Each structure stands twice: as C-alpha cells, then as structure tokens.
C-alpha cells in the first residue's frame, strides 16, 4: 500500500515534490506547503486512496534556522483502514500555511490549536482565534524558546486589594 | 501591574465569532428578539469547565460557540521536559474517568517507538483494565445523562457500580483514581488471583444492574422525549468533523480501532461493534449500553485465556527492572540509574499510535530526536475533537436540549484541554 500511495502522488504531483520516508511501518510524506491543499484534496477524493478522515493535525517546532515550523497531518481511511502522515514546513519569518478546513471540517479547531501553540498562521482559516490561551496572550507556549515555567507577567493576575 | 487596555476588543472578539458564524437561521431580526446566553464555565451540566456562548431566538438556539481552555495545563509542553517514564502519571490526568485507557495508550505508543512488545500476560491484563475502564466511563455517562434529563436514581445506581470498580482498581494498581498502572514494556505489578476472582464476581453481576437501569430509562417517556431525535449529526457531518467513538458509531459507521487496526490481543477475542443509525442522543445512549455488554463479554474471555508468566518485557536497556533486583543486583542498579536519570533514548523518528478509548480515538504522536525526552508529543484527545461537533448538534434545538446533548456527547475537559 505504501508504494501505491507514493507512486500515485509522484505521478500526479511530480517526483521533486514528494519526499517519502518510513519508520516503524508508518509512511511519512513531506510536501511543499503551497501544494498542501491540492494534495490533501487529491488524497481524499482519489477512489483508490480515500483518506476521508483527518485524525489529527499538529504543529512542531524544529528549532532550526531554516524550515523552523512544521505542520503534521495524520490521515486515516475508513475504507482501507490505512494511515498516512503528511508533513509540510514553513519559515520562522511569516510562518504561514494554507488552511485545509475546506477539505476536512475537523481541521478548524486543530489549526486554531497550532496557531495558539506555535503561532503558525493558517491562511484562509474562517475563525483563527486562540483556543486554549487567553486571547490577549502574546507568546506561543509550545515554541522551543518559550520557557517551561512560563514568562512572569505574561498573564495578568487579579489585583490584591 | 498595568490595567489591561485590550479589555474591550477582547470581549467583542468572542461575540464577533458568534455573529460571524454562518447559521441556517437568518440573523435579520426586526423585533430584536435575539439574546446571547453565556452557559458555563461554571455550570453543573457542562461536565467540567466548558463554556458555551449561545445565541437564542426565544428558546431556540440559533448560534453556538464553545470556548475551552479553562483546564489547560500544558501537558504537551511538560512532556517535552519529562523522560518517557516520568510522563506516565500525567496520562492519568487526561481522561480522569478512565485513566487505565490513557496509561495503556501511552505505553503502547512508546513501545512502538522503541520497537518492543509487552509480554502476552501483560497484554491480556491491559485489555482487562481497558475494558473495566470503558465500563467505568460509560457508567459515568449513563448516570450523568440520566441526571441531566432529570432521572436521579440512575445516577445513584451507576455510581454504586463504579464504586465497586474503584475497589478493583485499588487492588490492581494500588490507587483508585490516578492509577499510573502501565510501564513501558509491561505493567507495574501482576494481578493476583484474588483480584481476578473479584473481577469475575463484578462482571457476573453487572449485566443485571445494567438491565435495572435500562428498565428505568428505555421505556421512560420523559427520557425518550428528551433524547429521541435530539442533537442529530449525520454520517457525512460526523466524518467531516472527525467524530470518533460512540458518537460516530451512533451515525451508522462501524468504525472501532479494536477491530479496524487491532492492537494488544484484541484480534484473539470475539466481540461485536454495536452500531446504531439515527445519530441522535438516544442512539449514542444505546451504543454505549451495548458496548458495556461487549466489554463484559471481552473480560470473560480474557479471564479464561489469560496465560501465566511475566508482566514486564526483558529489555534491560529499555524497561525498568524490578525493584527487588535493583536493590540486590549490580547490573540492574546501573540500568535503573541510567533509565531514571537519562531516560530511555529511542532512535530518531516519529510514530502515531492510537487506541479506542471510551470517548473515541485516543492517539499519541511522538517525534523523537534520539534523546531521553520526546522532542514533541501531541495528544490526540477524543473529547477535544468531539466537542467540535457540538454547534452542529445544538443549533436548531431548544435551550433545554443543550444539557442532554452535552451529556450524550460525554466530553471530559481534562482531556479536551490537556
């Protein structure tokens, strides 16, 4: 199945855009961010693949000078019961990735969470607000440069009277 | 500290989201009938600290924006600063109604990353505790849904059964709520035959008690009218919204990871996946009641088939050794020191591993950079994703149905907020 997925994607989107790797039997495909929506739609609509379920979407901070932030899409197919992971990277300056809410509605909250935690902006998202942290919070807690114990004063506490 | 200047835009931002949300009902309102109701976070029927902003036209809900994050404790950040063993107690605090499932899910995920497997007896015990926890979670659902629609007796009866289960968990793991029972590569300790006899007695009696509760509800006109046809989500909507667990199976999709992608020893066990059509609160109730019976069936088989043997894999560099051996053997002492201080270091790589928790698919995505701490751990919690379907279910219902719908969805905020 892994080979079928890679072949199909390579035939459709070109050799240079599909970078596949395998670990513990799980297939990970790194794709360029400007084609992510196209690839997701293809994976969902293709009759042989049918990845109809977006199980999870999360961000990752690689803490590298180039391609610092990544977005990871864990897909699942209800028909073939098969899993696939897509990955795409974006730069530290202007971390922007197109939204996939148009392909799977469930991406809405997942993308809000990645925005909240990493500051990755999902272009075209219908309602990109913070989901866990207060709306006026200025930092992104899951970035590697955010300290574990938090930043003193970043969340205003009620005044003592 | 300076007073906050952004007080005003903050308030309007949430309201803006409510107004922007595209609802099927028109917002044109010449009589200005619309009212905004803030439900929660402190509300007895929201099952924790869930806040809903409801837009009402009379008693009909025409807009709904859930707000979560009141219980956010940053477990994903903590995980990046814990060794893989140290994180086990934190998994108890995710879905605190069925901690055993979380322990098991986490252990399986790390074992997949390390490429080891727990011994067969440990796997059977993990199935046993997962199914006990599933019953415990569904009993909580049963009690709270019944109480939300006004039937207090069922709540008492369900909690009487849960109390017996907590005694079992205390015997198995040594703690009633925060069990932390699994270890990477096995379990903290074996289960004694006396405890297994107690489990046997419990599951022999349980179906009778489930029938007692069903007698109060299944033909109860109030219960049926409060749940039948309420909070409908269609099959297509459910898949699009990523709904998993009983919520999805109540829409006619027979998806259960225990059968779709069997883990542990589920492939050796014979059980059915209950599927109901309808996608309403009543169907979600039926699915869970049927699942409890299936769990009883699974536990009976586990008790029969469970072999004797070790409960921890023999992988000295990856699995914590037994305490008595640490105190008496040099080699084990060294391994214990290394594992506790530096952690088990998996190779560079990433895995996603999921189990069927009572609320849906509970998954762990772990990215390892080859160190003792995970570089990134994402918890795919079912409650977080399931809550996203709440507006779809609620819009168009009456305000009194909101509590029944939340009850039928059975979210746990510890898990949704992480």
HADDOCK unambig.tbl for C-alpha pairs under 7 A between the chains (distance, minus, plus):
assign (segid A and resid 23 and name CA) (segid B and resid 349 and name CA) 6.46 0.50 0.50
assign (segid A and resid 53 and name CA) (segid B and resid 239 and name CA) 6.36 0.50 0.50
assign (segid A and resid 53 and name CA) (segid B and resid 242 and name CA) 6.39 0.50 0.50
assign (segid A and resid 54 and name CA) (segid B and resid 242 and name CA) 6.53 0.50 0.50
assign (segid A and resid 55 and name CA) (segid B and resid 242 and name CA) 6.48 0.50 0.50
assign (segid A and resid 56 and name CA) (segid B and resid 380 and name CA) 6.43 0.50 0.50
assign (segid A and resid 60 and name CA) (segid B and resid 376 and name CA) 6.78 0.50 0.50
assign (segid A and resid 81 and name CA) (segid B and resid 260 and name CA) 6.32 0.50 0.50
assign (segid A and resid 104 and name CA) (segid B and resid 240 and name CA) 5.42 0.50 0.50
assign (segid A and resid 105 and name CA) (segid B and resid 240 and name CA) 5.29 0.50 0.50
assign (segid A and resid 105 and name CA) (segid B and resid 241 and name CA) 5.25 0.50 0.50
assign (segid A and resid 106 and name CA) (segid B and resid 240 and name CA) 6.11 0.50 0.50
assign (segid A and resid 106 and name CA) (segid B and resid 241 and name CA) 4.23 0.50 0.50
assign (segid A and resid 106 and name CA) (segid B and resid 242 and name CA) 5.40 0.50 0.50
assign (segid A and resid 131 and name CA) (segid B and resid 68 and name CA) 6.52 0.50 0.50
assign (segid A and resid 131 and name CA) (segid B and resid 69 and name CA) 6.47 0.50 0.50
assign (segid A and resid 132 and name CA) (segid B and resid 68 and name CA) 6.25 0.50 0.50
assign (segid A and resid 132 and name CA) (segid B and resid 69 and name CA) 3.99 0.50 0.50
assign (segid A and resid 132 and name CA) (segid B and resid 72 and name CA) 6.36 0.50 0.50
assign (segid A and resid 133 and name CA) (segid B and resid 69 and name CA) 6.56 0.50 0.50
assign (segid A and resid 135 and name CA) (segid B and resid 10 and name CA) 6.65 0.50 0.50
assign (segid A and resid 142 and name CA) (segid B and resid 77 and name CA) 5.96 0.50 0.50
assign (segid A and resid 148 and name CA) (segid B and resid 77 and name CA) 6.98 0.50 0.50
